[in-house]
Amino acid sequence: MTPEDAARAAEIRTRCHPARITEIVTEVAEATGWEPQEITGLRVFPGLVQARDLACFIARREGFSLTQIGNVLRRDHSSIKTALQREQRRRGGSNAQ
């Protein structure tokens, strides 16, 4: 995923427009070139993990809990927390929710 892809995908949602996590996954998939099933799947290719992290970040920004995000992405809450931390580091920050 290129920086342009990540920037475009990051603009998918704003706080004033809540979405279901599955919609977020679908839109991130479209923006990054992966299939939604790949983002929620078990594979761990670097670009795919980055897209998954982005979906977690957007869902968390929308106010979903770590458990809610994990249920859709088929991961436990600690994996979601780690994904949020990775995405936050990519964005140049040190604080993840």
Secondary structure by P-SEA (a helix, b strand, c coil): ccaaaaaaaaacccccccccaaaaaaaaaaaccccccccccccccaaaaaaaaaaaaaaaaacccaaaaaaaacccaaaaaaaaaaaaaaacccccc
